[in-house]
């Protein structure tokens, strides 16, 4: 078994991912900036599992996919690791079983007829609509290593006792063509909490991991409790809001009469937009209800406040401008949000977004054992281009200074050298620079 860290800053927490057959680290690169260290286990030609790299972690979250579920259940019991949570994804402990795994005849046929053509067919069935994404992060394994691993998996499942491991959740893709969904249901029935998703065998795991790591209730309460402090000390956020507003093309000033803002906070961007579009109607959203008082106190009547998680709210209007500053870094499924919210954009509308990217606060993070799960710049760029057909992205660094460096408090740490990503989308297909 190969164990490779794709992120290692010696944080207190670790994501331990057991990949499926034929994989390496490439398809899981999106987990390299997930807010903690991440190690990917793959190639089950042998099951030698070294716990030494994991002994200093305080909390380990296990995610196992496909045959990785069987591998994790085989090697993890009695290792004494501080596993806080374990999630099985589109796989079972049986691995190969006519009722609770991959049917044996399907497994044998895959092994006996494995070649370049059959592998391409397997990937199509494995990924379905996610095939293009998978091709962009293709595993670098040769055919001989794939055959050896698959043969070893079959032999070990036959020879070794059926594993038993405590799983907190099993996620089942209802369109899984590799591990039949009904077999997964049979395997987990009565033993594990099951969550069904409308997904094929392979899909994006980042939202699954972030759902466990980003507690929206905690985020909601934290921002609500700190609203007055945020309004007074959020200097970087104020600057970002102003710059994002400035990047919205001036030719749109007379074209916009219905605006949606996501994650308004205390109204830093809201005030900029109201000054610029005084005749428009505004729908203002935030997760924290405490922000409503700041918004309704503005000297402007044509606005309504929508409290709640923007990833779950059905915004049932059409908007000429959808704007968000310093918010989407808190989203668990950014791709899903962008796909949904683009449906609320008028044909000539504009989406304006800014967010922080991985590498933010490097000086502070060098002193800490935790980090924010910001998207990497390249991954974020790729996601926006894929979802919104954009073309140009840039990052900008902001470097505020402190008069008394020894008085850097937790409240002020967040303002040191923030780096953010900005993007503007006009008419759904043209992307403007936000720098």
C-alpha positions in Angstrom: 0.0 0.0 0.0 1.3 3.4 -0.9 0.6 6.3 1.6 1.2 9.8 0.2 0.6 13.1 1.8 -0.9 15.7 -0.6 -1.0 18.2 2.2 1.3 18.2 5.3 1.6 21.1 7.5 1.5 19.1 10.7 -1.9 20.3 11.7 -3.8 18.6 14.6 -6.3 17.1 12.2 -5.8 14.6 9.3 -8.0 13.5 6.4 -7.1 9.9 5.7 -8.4 8.8 2.3 -8.4 5.3 1.0 -8.8 5.5 -2.7 -10.2 2.9 -5.1 -8.5 0.4 -7.4 -6.2 1.9 -10.0 -5.9 5.3 -8.4 -3.1 7.5 -7.1 -3.2 11.0 -5.6 -4.1 13.0 -8.8 -7.9 12.5 -8.7 -8.0 13.8 -5.1 -5.9 16.9 -5.5 -8.9 19.1 -4.6 -8.4 17.9 -1.0 -4.9 19.4 -0.7 -6.4 22.6 0.6 -9.1 21.3 2.9 -8.1 23.0 6.2 -5.9 20.2 7.6 -3.3 17.6 6.5 -4.4 15.0 4.0 -3.0 11.6 3.2 -4.1 9.3 0.3 -3.7 5.6 0.5 -3.8 3.6 -2.7 -2.4 0.5 -4.6 -3.6 -2.5 -2.6 -1.2 -4.9 -4.2 0.0 -5.4 -0.7 -1.8 -4.4 2.6 1.2 -3.1 4.5 -0.1 -0.1 6.4 2.3 2.1 8.3 0.7 4.0 11.2 3.9 5.9 12.1 3.1 9.0 10.1 -0.3 9.3 11.9 0.6 8.9 15.5 0.9 12.6 16.4 -2.5 13.6 15.1 -5.2 14.4 17.6 -8.2 13.8 15.2 -8.4 11.6 12.1 -11.3 11.6 9.7 -11.3 8.5 7.5 -12.9 8.6 4.0 -12.8 5.4 2.0 -14.1 5.0 -1.6 -14.8 1.9 -3.7 -12.4 -0.9 -2.9 -10.8 1.5 -0.4 -13.7 0.7 1.9 -12.6 -2.9 2.0 -8.9 -1.9 2.4 -9.6 0.5 5.2 -11.8 -2.0 7.1 -9.0 -4.5 6.7 -6.1 -2.5 8.0 -7.5 0.0 10.4 -9.0 -2.1 13.3 -6.8 -2.3 16.4 -4.4 0.3 15.2 -5.2 2.7 18.0 -5.5 5.7 15.8 -7.6 8.7 17.0 -10.3 8.2 14.4 -13.1 10.8 15.0 -15.3 9.9 12.0 -15.3 7.3 9.3 -17.3 7.6 6.0 -17.6 4.9 3.4 -18.3 6.1 -0.2 -19.6 3.8 -2.9 -18.1 0.6 -1.6 -18.6 -2.1 1.0 -16.5 -4.2 3.4 -17.3 -7.3 1.4 -15.8 -5.9 -1.7 -16.8 -8.8 -3.9 -20.1 -10.4 -3.2 -23.2 -11.2 -5.3 -25.5 -9.4 -2.9 -23.3 -7.0 -0.9 -20.5 -5.9 -3.3 -19.3 -6.2 -6.9 -20.8 -9.4 -8.3 -18.0 -12.0 -8.6 -18.6 -12.7 -12.3 -18.2 -9.0 -13.1 -15.0 -8.8 -11.1 -13.6 -11.9 -12.9 -14.5 -10.5 -16.3 -12.9 -7.2 -15.5 -9.6 -8.9 -14.5 -9.5 -11.4 -17.3 -10.2 -8.8 -20.1 -8.3 -5.9 -18.7 -6.8 -3.8 -21.5 -6.7 -0.2 -22.7 -10.1 -0.4 -24.4 -11.8 -2.1 -21.4 -10.3 0.4 -19.0 -11.7 3.3 -21.0 -15.1 1.7 -20.8 -14.7 1.1 -17.1 -13.8 4.8 -16.6 -16.9 5.9 -18.6 -19.1 3.7 -16.4 -17.3 4.8 -13.2 -17.5 8.6 -13.9 -20.5 9.2 -16.2 -21.0 13.0 -16.3 -17.8 13.5 -14.3 -15.5 11.8 -16.9 -14.0 15.1 -18.2 -13.1 16.1 -14.7 -11.5 12.8 -14.0 -9.5 13.0 -17.2 -8.0 16.3 -16.0 -6.7 14.5 -12.9 -5.9 11.2 -14.4 -4.0 8.7 -12.3 -0.5 7.9 -13.5 -0.5 4.1 -13.3 0.5 1.6 -16.0 -1.5 -1.4 -17.1 0.7 -4.0 -15.4 0.3 -2.3 -12.0 -3.5 -2.1 -12.4 -3.7 -5.8 -13.2 -1.4 -6.8 -10.3 -3.4 -4.7 -7.9 -6.8 -6.0 -9.1 -5.6 -9.6 -8.9 -4.2 -9.0 -5.4 -7.5 -7.5 -4.2 -9.4 -10.5 -5.5 -7.0 -13.0 -3.8 -7.0 -11.2 -0.5 -10.8 -10.8 -0.3 -11.0 -14.6 -0.8 -8.2 -15.5 1.7 -8.6 -13.0 4.5 -11.4 -13.0 7.1 -14.3 -10.6 6.3 -13.3 -7.3 7.9 -15.3 -5.5 10.5 -14.9 -1.8 11.2 -17.1 0.9 12.7 -18.4 3.3 10.0 -20.3 6.4 11.0 -21.8 6.9 7.6 -22.1 5.2 4.3 -22.7 7.3 1.2 -24.4 5.5 -1.7 -24.5 6.9 -5.3 -27.9 5.9 -6.6 -26.4 5.7 -10.1 -23.4 3.7 -9.2 -22.6 1.2 -12.1 -19.6 -0.4 -10.4 -20.8 -1.2 -6.9 -24.6 -1.6 -7.5 -26.5 0.7 -5.3 -28.9 -2.1 -4.2 -25.9 -4.2 -3.1 -24.6 -1.3 -1.0 -27.9 -0.9 0.6 -27.9 -4.6 1.5 -24.4 -4.3 2.9 -25.1 -1.4 5.2 -28.7 -2.2 6.2 -29.1 -2.1 10.0 -25.5 -1.3 10.7 -24.6 2.1 9.4 -26.3 5.4 8.7 -26.9 5.7 5.0 -27.0 8.8 2.8 -28.0 8.5 -0.8 -26.8 10.9 -3.4 -27.8 11.2 -7.0 -24.3 10.4 -8.2 -22.4 7.7 -10.1 -19.5 5.7 -8.7 -16.9 8.6 -8.9 -17.9 12.1 -8.0 -16.3 15.1 -6.3 -15.5 14.3 -2.6 -14.6 17.8 -1.5 -18.2 18.7 -0.6 -18.5 15.5 1.4 -15.4 16.3 3.4 -16.3 20.0 3.9 -19.8 19.0 5.2 -18.1 17.4 8.2 -15.4 20.1 8.6 -17.5 23.3 8.1 -20.2 23.5 10.8 -22.6 26.0 9.4 -24.3 26.4 12.8 -21.0 27.4 14.4 -20.2 29.8 11.5 -23.6 31.3 11.9 -23.3 31.9 15.6 -19.7 33.1 15.4 -20.4 35.8 12.8 -23.6 36.8 14.6 -21.8 37.2 17.9 -19.0 39.1 16.4 -21.1 41.4 14.1 -20.2 44.7 15.9 -16.5 43.8 15.9 -16.6 42.7 12.3 -18.1 46.0 11.3 -15.4 47.9 13.1 -12.3 45.8 12.4 -13.1 44.1 9.0 -10.7 46.5 7.2 -9.6 44.0 4.6 -13.2 42.9 3.9 -14.2 46.6 3.4 -11.4 47.1 0.9 -12.3 44.0 -1.0 -15.9 45.0 -1.2 -14.9 48.4 -2.6 -12.6 46.9 -5.2 -15.2 44.3 -6.2 -17.8 47.0 -6.7 -15.3 49.1 -8.8 -14.7 46.1 -11.1 -18.4 45.9 -12.1 -18.4 47.5 -15.6 -19.7 51.1 -15.5 -21.8 50.5 -18.6 -24.1 48.3 -16.5 -25.2 51.2 -14.2 -28.4 51.8 -16.2 -29.1 48.1 -16.9 -29.4 46.7 -13.4 -32.7 46.9 -11.5 -32.8 43.7 -9.5 -29.8 42.7 -7.4 -29.0 39.7 -5.2 -26.2 39.8 -2.7 -25.0 36.6 -1.0 -23.4 36.8 2.4 -23.9 40.5 3.2 -22.4 40.6 6.6 -22.8 44.0 8.1 -23.3 45.6 4.7 -19.9 46.5 3.5 -20.6 45.6 -0.2 -24.3 46.4 0.2 -23.6 50.1 0.9 -21.3 50.3 -2.2 -24.0 48.8 -4.4 -26.8 51.0 -3.0 -24.8 54.1 -3.8 -24.1 52.9 -7.3 -27.6 51.5 -8.1 -30.0 53.7 -6.2 -33.0 52.7 -8.3 -32.5 48.9 -8.1 -34.4 46.4 -5.9 -32.2 44.4 -3.6 -32.5 40.9 -2.1 -29.9 40.7 0.7 -28.9 37.3 2.1 -26.8 36.2 5.1 -26.5 33.1 7.2 -26.6 35.0 10.5 -29.9 36.7 11.5 -28.0 39.3 13.5 -27.0 40.9 10.2 -30.6 41.9 9.4 -30.5 44.9 11.8 -27.4 46.3 10.0 -29.2 45.9 6.6 -32.6 47.2 7.5 -31.0 50.2 9.2 -29.6 51.4 5.9 -31.4 54.5 4.5 -32.9 52.6 1.6 -36.3 51.1 1.2 -36.2 48.8 -1.8 -34.5 45.8 -0.2 -35.6 42.6 1.5 -33.4 40.4 3.8 -33.3 36.6 3.3 -31.8 34.8 6.3 -30.3 31.4 5.7 -27.7 29.2 4.0 -27.4 30.4 0.4 -26.4 26.9 -0.6 -29.9 25.7 0.4 -32.2 28.7 -0.3 -34.3 28.7 -3.4 -33.9 32.2 -4.8 -36.9 32.1 -7.2 -36.3 35.5 -8.9 -34.3 36.5 -11.9 -31.5 39.0 -11.1 -29.4 41.4 -13.3 -26.6 41.3 -10.8 -25.6 38.6 -8.3 -22.8 39.8 -6.0 -20.8 38.2 -3.1 -17.7 39.4 -1.3 -15.6 37.3 1.1 -18.3 34.6 1.5 -18.0 31.6 -0.9 -15.0 30.3 1.0 -17.5 29.0 3.6 -19.5 27.0 1.0 -19.3 23.2 1.1 -20.4 22.6 -2.5 -19.3 25.7 -4.5 -19.8 24.0 -7.8 -23.3 23.0 -7.0 -24.1 26.5 -5.8 -22.7 28.1 -9.0 -24.7 25.8 -11.2 -27.9 26.6 -9.3 -27.4 30.4 -8.9 -26.5 30.8 -12.6 -30.1 29.8 -13.3 -31.2 33.0 -11.4 -29.2 35.2 -13.7 -30.8 37.1 -16.5 -29.6 36.7 -20.0 -27.7 40.0 -19.8 -26.8 39.6 -16.1 -23.6 39.9 -14.2 -22.1 37.7 -11.4 -19.5 39.4 -9.3 -17.6 37.4 -6.7 -14.5 37.7 -4.6 -13.1 35.1 -2.2 -9.9 34.2 -0.4 -7.6 31.5 -1.8 -5.2 29.0 -0.4 -2.0 30.6 0.8 -3.9 33.3 2.7 -2.2 34.5 5.9 1.1 32.6 5.4 2.8 34.4 8.3 0.1 33.5 10.7 -0.4 30.0 9.5 3.3 29.3 10.0 2.6 29.7 13.7 -0.6 27.7 13.9 -1.7 24.1 13.6 -4.9 24.8 11.6 -5.9 26.5 8.4 -9.0 27.5 6.4 -10.1 25.1 3.7 -9.7 27.7 0.9 -9.7 26.6 -2.7 -6.4 26.6 -4.5 -6.2 29.3 -7.1 -5.8 26.9 -10.0 -8.7 24.7 -8.9 -10.9 27.7 -8.3 -10.1 29.1 -11.7 -10.9 25.8 -13.3 -14.2 25.5 -11.5 -15.3 29.0 -12.6 -14.3 28.4 -16.1 -16.1 25.1 -16.2 -19.3 26.4 -14.5 -19.5 29.9 -16.0 -17.4 29.7 -19.1 -15.0 32.4 -17.8 -11.7 33.3 -19.3 -9.5 35.6 -17.1 -8.6 35.3 -13.4 -6.1 37.0 -11.2 -5.2 37.1 -7.5 -4.3 40.2 -5.6 -2.3 40.5 -2.4 -3.2 43.0 0.4 -0.5 43.7 3.0 -1.7 45.8 5.9 0.9 46.6 8.5 0.7 46.7 12.3 2.2 49.5 14.4 2.9 47.1 17.3 3.8 43.7 15.9 3.9 42.1 19.4 0.2 43.0 19.9 -1.1 40.9 17.1 -4.3 39.4 18.5 -6.6 36.6 17.1 -9.0 39.4 16.0 -6.3 41.2 14.1 -4.5 38.2 12.7 -7.0 37.7 10.0 -6.0 41.0 8.5 -2.4 40.2 7.8 -1.6 39.7 4.2 -5.0 38.5 3.0 -5.0 37.2 -0.6 -8.2 36.9 -2.4 -9.6 35.9 -5.7 -12.1 38.0 -7.6 -14.2 37.3 -10.7 -16.9 39.0 -12.7 -19.2 37.2 -15.1 -21.2 39.2 -17.6 -23.9 37.8 -19.9 -23.0 34.4 -18.4 -20.1 33.9 -20.8 -17.7 36.9 -20.5 -15.4 37.1 -17.5 -13.9 40.4 -16.5 -10.7 40.8 -14.5 -10.9 41.5 -10.8 -7.5 42.4 -9.5 
